[in-house]
């Protein structure tokens, strides 16, 4: 068993003496550490491990926009677009100022051929970071310009 699995299984409700199906109780610091572990897994391309971490975080705190957003990002990379869209929608409901949730949702909507909603998401990300300080916003701008160029060529 690897370290990440030990961390997750340690938080299993059964191990904590709680009823099965009951989310474990952890501290904010532990929640944050698990989130960092999930990000590390995601950055290393260990998608199944990252997904396990973020699914557990969503289970523990369904009101965490960061957990929903991160799970959505993992699901995008796993090509589970509809599930990703569900979590990204929830992340935006919980925090309407999270740039990466809009960008990721825009990407999913593009893949689902939802062009207008995708454009709206990418434009919203740019509105939230007009000076393009967040590196993710540069990605949004590049996608938006690419879409606009494609639409312009298609209309001629």
C-alpha positions in Angstrom: 0.0 0.0 0.0 1.4 3.4 -0.9 1.5 6.5 1.3 -1.5 8.2 -0.3 -3.6 5.1 0.1 -2.6 4.9 3.7 -3.5 8.5 4.3 -6.9 8.0 2.8 -7.6 4.7 4.5 -6.5 6.2 7.8 -9.4 8.6 7.3 -11.9 5.8 6.6 -14.9 6.1 8.8 -14.7 2.4 9.7 -11.2 2.9 11.1 -12.3 6.0 13.1 -15.2 4.0 14.7 -17.9 5.9 12.8 -20.8 4.4 11.0 -20.1 3.3 7.4 -21.0 6.0 5.0 -20.3 8.7 7.5 -17.6 11.2 6.3 -14.6 11.1 8.6 -13.9 14.1 10.8 -10.6 15.7 10.2 -9.0 19.0 11.1 -8.7 21.9 8.6 -5.0 21.3 8.5 -5.4 17.7 7.6 -8.0 18.7 4.9 -5.5 21.1 3.5 -2.7 18.5 3.6 -4.8 16.0 1.7 -5.6 18.7 -0.9 -1.9 19.3 -1.3 -1.3 15.6 -1.7 -4.1 15.5 -4.4 -2.5 18.4 -6.3 0.9 16.6 -6.1 -0.7 13.5 -7.6 -2.4 15.5 -10.3 0.9 17.3 -11.2 2.6 13.9 -11.4 -0.1 12.5 -13.7 -1.2 10.0 -11.0 -4.9 10.7 -11.9 -6.5 7.7 -10.1 -4.7 8.6 -6.9 -5.6 12.3 -7.3 -9.2 11.4 -8.0 -9.4 9.2 -4.8 -8.1 12.1 -2.7 -10.4 14.7 -4.2 -13.4 12.4 -4.1 -12.7 11.9 -0.4 -12.4 15.6 0.2 -15.7 16.3 -1.5 -17.3 13.6 0.7 -15.8 15.1 3.8 -16.8 18.7 2.9 -19.4 18.9 0.1 -19.2 22.7 0.5 -15.5 23.0 -0.5 -15.3 24.7 -3.9 -11.6 23.9 -4.1 -12.3 20.1 -3.7 -15.0 20.2 -6.4 -12.8 22.3 -8.7 -9.8 20.0 -8.3 -12.0 16.8 -8.8 -13.4 18.5 -11.9 -9.8 19.0 -13.2 -8.9 15.4 -12.6 -12.1 14.2 -14.4 -11.3 16.4 -17.4 -7.9 14.7 -17.7 -9.7 11.3 -17.4 -12.1 12.4 -20.2 -15.1 12.1 -18.0 -16.5 15.4 -19.2 -20.1 15.1 -17.8 -18.9 14.3 -14.3 -16.3 17.0 -14.5 -19.0 19.5 -15.6 -21.1 18.5 -12.5 -18.2 19.2 -10.1 -17.1 22.4 -11.9 -20.7 23.7 -11.8 -20.8 23.0 -8.1 -17.4 24.7 -7.5 -18.7 27.8 -9.3 -21.9 27.8 -7.3 -19.9 27.7 -4.1 -17.3 30.3 -5.3 -18.1 32.4 -8.3 -14.7 34.1 -8.3 -12.5 31.0 -8.8 -10.8 31.5 -12.2 -9.7 28.0 -12.8 -13.2 26.6 -12.4 -14.4 28.8 -15.2 -11.5 27.9 -17.4 -11.8 24.2 -16.8 -15.6 24.4 -17.4 -15.0 26.3 -20.6 -12.6 23.5 -21.8 -15.2 20.8 -21.0 -17.9 22.8 -22.7 -15.8 23.1 -25.8 -15.2 19.4 -25.9 -19.0 18.9 -25.5 -19.5 21.3 -28.4 -21.2 23.9 -26.2 -19.4 26.8 -27.9 -21.4 29.8 -26.5 -21.3 28.7 -22.9 -17.6 27.9 -23.3 -17.0 31.4 -24.6 -18.9 32.9 -21.6 -16.8 30.9 -19.2 -13.5 31.9 -20.7 -14.6 35.6 -20.9 -15.7 35.4 -17.2 -12.2 34.1 -16.3 -10.7 37.1 -18.1 -13.1 39.5 -16.3 -11.9 38.0 -13.0 -8.3 38.5 -13.9 -8.1 41.4 -16.4 -4.4 42.0 -15.8 -3.8 38.2 -16.5 -1.8 37.7 -13.3 -2.9 34.0 -12.9 -1.1 31.7 -15.4 -4.4 29.9 -16.0 -5.8 33.1 -17.3 -3.2 33.1 -20.1 -4.5 29.7 -21.1 -8.1 31.1 -21.1 -7.1 34.0 -23.3 -5.3 31.7 -25.8 -8.3 29.3 -25.9 -10.7 32.3 -26.4 -8.5 33.8 -29.2 -8.3 30.4 -30.9 -12.1 29.9 -30.7 -12.8 33.4 -32.0 -10.3 32.9 -34.9 -12.0 29.6 -35.8 -15.4 31.1 -35.7 -14.2 34.0 -37.9 -12.8 31.6 -40.5 -15.9 29.5 -40.4 -18.1 32.5 -41.1 -16.2 33.5 -44.2 
